[in-house]
Amino acid sequence: MREKDREEIYGEQGRKETIVMEKCEMKEIHTKEELTKVFEEEEDLVIVQHKRVARVLLRFAGHLPFQPQIKEVLTFIPLTAPKEILGTPCVDTTMTTARAKALYVIVRLHEEAHEEAVEAAKQFGAVRILLVDYEVFAEISRQENPHMDFLCVGFTKCGTTSLSNALRECPEIVLPKGKETFYMHWRNKYDDAPERFRHKYFPEQDPDKLYGDIEPSYHGSARNVYECFGPEVKLLFLVRQPSLATFSYYKMLMRRPRHYRYVRYYRGFRRYSVKLFTKFANEEIYTERKDRFQYDKWINEYLQYFRPEQIKVVVMEELMRNPEEQMKEIQEFIGVKHPICVEQMPNSNEGSAVSANWLGAYINYRYYASIRGRKENTTRSKKQKLFFRFARWVQRYTTIENHDKMTDEQKRKMDAFYKPSVERLEKMTGLPVRKLWDI
C-alpha cells in the first residue's frame, strides 16, 4: 500500500481536522537515455510545463522508434479553450481531472520554476512526478536546431550590420540570407519552428564552413540561445557609447514605431522634433523600461550559461577606427583559419529618417505591425509580395530626413545615467570604455 501523509488543517467551523494525502513519489532523470526508457515503459504520461518546453519534449518523442503515451500537456497558465500541441491536448487545471496512474513530467528549468510546477502538480493530485534535469532538456533542444559556430547577440545600433557585411566577404563563413532572422521571437510560436529555421536559413551545412548568425535581438535570450545552440558556440557582443546607441535606437523607433505609445509622443508637435527624445528618455530609459544598453546586465546573464572564453566584447568605436586589427581578432576568435583583410568597415545602417508627424508615425506603426514576426515564413504569396511593396512605397512618403543630434543637456543626462553600467562593463571586460566614451 502506498505510504500516506497526514496533515492537520482547520475546517470551515474552525475545528482542527486531519486529512490523509497520498505521498508523492518523485524520480529524477539525468540522461537522455533514461528519459527515452521512461517514455517507452510508461503507459500514461502528462507533461507539466510551459508550451515551449512541451513542444521540445513532444518533438523528441515524435522521433523515437516507438510511440510514447503522452496523454496531455498540463499548463498552469489559464487557457480560454483546450488547445493542441503536435496533436497532444493542451489544457489547464480547470479543463481536466487528476490522472491517478499518470506520471507527471516536469523539467527543472530553474529552482523557482520547477518547485512551483511540482507544488502545483501535487495540489492537482499528482502522486508520481518525474523531474527531468535541465541539461537533458537543453541537449534535446539543441539537437533539433542547426549547428552554429558563432553568434553576434548584441547590441542593436552598435555596428552589427557593418560586421555582418564584412564577415560575408570571408569564404569560410556562412550567414543567413537577409539581415536578421528573429528566431527567438517566433521559435515558440510554431510546432515545427526548428524545421522552418533550418529550411529557410541553413538548408545545407558544409563541415568545412563556419556557420553563424548576426542577431542583436538575442541579447536578452541567454537561456534560449544556450538551449538552441549549446555551450560551445562563440558569442560576440558589439558595444557602443550607450547614449549614442540609445539616440540611434530612438530614431529607428520614430521611423518605424513598434508600439502605439511611440506614436503618442508626436502629440503636441506638428512635426518631428528632437524634443521628442526627452519624452522618450523619461518614459523608456530612465524608468528602465528599455534597458538594452546596460550592456553589463545582459553579458552577465550569458555568463550564467557560457564560459568567459566563449564570449568576446568588441567596442564599435575601436572597430571603426582600426578595422584591420579588430576584424582579424574577431575572425580568429570564431575559428576562421585564413582571416581576410578588412581595411574599412562597410557602411552601417545609421538611418536618419523619422516619421514626419503624428499621421506618418501612425501609418508606419500600422505597416510595421503588419510585417512584424513574419521572418518565419518560408514563402510568400503574390498578394503578400504586392502588399509589402505597396507598404514600403507608402512609407517613403511618411518619413523625412532628419540629422539633428541630441542636445548637450540631453547627452550629459544620458551619460550620467549610464555611467554605473559603463563602470561595471569596464571592470568585467578590462576594456577602457570610460576613456573611449569620455564618461
Secondary structure by P-SEA (a helix, b strand, c coil): ccbbbbbbbbcccccbbbbbbcbbbbbbbccaaaaaaaaacccbbbbbccaaaaaaaaaaaaaccccccccbbbbcccccbbbbcccbbbbccccccccccbbbbbbcccaaaaaaaaaaaaaacccbbbbbbaaaaaaaaaaacccccccccccccccaaaaaaaaaaccccccccccccccccccccccaaaaaaaacccccccccbbbbbbcccccccaaaaaacccccbbbbbbbcaaaaaaaaaaaaaaacccccccccccccccccccaaaaaaaacccccccccccaaaaaaaaaaaccccccbbbbcaaaaaacaaaaaaaaaaaacccbbbbbcccccccccccccccaaaaaaaaaaaaacccccccccccaaaaaaaaaaaaaaaaabbbbcccccaaaaaaaaaaaaaaaaaaaaaccccccccccc
